[in-house]
Amino acid sequence: MNPIVCAASVIASGLAIGLAAIGPGIGQGSASAQALESIARQPEAEGKIRGTLLLSLAFMESLTIYGLVIALSLLFANPFTS
């Protein structure tokens, strides 16, 4: 294996998982804060808010998993090596 391709794969996989975790992490924190604020203002709507929050958090977490899949494919099933 070419050492330059190997080094580039390791760097790219690190960037992929790092960048894939930043966005959803910020989004999950913001969504949770807004949901808690909404529940504090309108306690009778807690069930609807909680359900919507959990569904949106699951979708946000799937973005991080996509980044993990890309990082693992670059590390172990690298298509750029011969």
N, C-alpha and C positions, 0 to 999 in steps of 0.2 A: 504494500500500500504506500502510496506517495505520502511523505510526511506533511507536505503542505496541505493536501486534501484532508488529511486526518486532523491537523490543527484547525483548519477552517471549519470542519464539521463540529468539533468540540466547541469552538467559539460561537458558531451559529446556533447550536442547540442550547447553549447557555443564554444567548440573547432571546431565543424563541420562548423559552419557559419564563424568563424574567419579564419580558414585555407582555407576555400573555397573562401574567399574574398581576401586573400593575393595574391595568384597566378595570378588570372585574373586582379587584380588591377595593379600589376607590368607589366604584359603583355600588358594591354591596354595603359599604359603610354609609354612603349617602342615602341609599334606599332604606336601610334600617333606621337611620336617624329620622327620616321623614315619616316612616311608618309609626315610630314611637310617638312622634309629635302629633300625628293624626289621631292615634288612639287616645292620647292625653286630651285632645280637644273634643273628641266624639267617642266616648267609651262604648256606646251602644253599637257602633259599627266595627267592633274589634274583630269579629269572626271573618267578615269580608276582607278587611285590611290584612289580617294575618294570612289568609289563603292566597291573596294576590301577592303578598310579600314572599311567601315561600315558593310560589311558582316562578316569580321573577328572579329570586336568588338561585334557583336551580338552573335557569337559563343562563345566568351570568357565570355560574360555575362551569357550565359546559364549555364556555369559551376558553377557560384555563385548561380544561382537559384536552381540547383541540391543540393547544400549544404544547402540552406534554406529549401528545402523540407525534407531533412534528419533531420535537426534540429527540424522542426515542428512535424515530425512524432515521434521523440524521446520525445518531450514534451507532445503532446496531444494524440497520438495513440501508446503509448509505447507497443511494443509486449512483453516486458520482465516482465510486471506486471501481476499478476494473479487476 
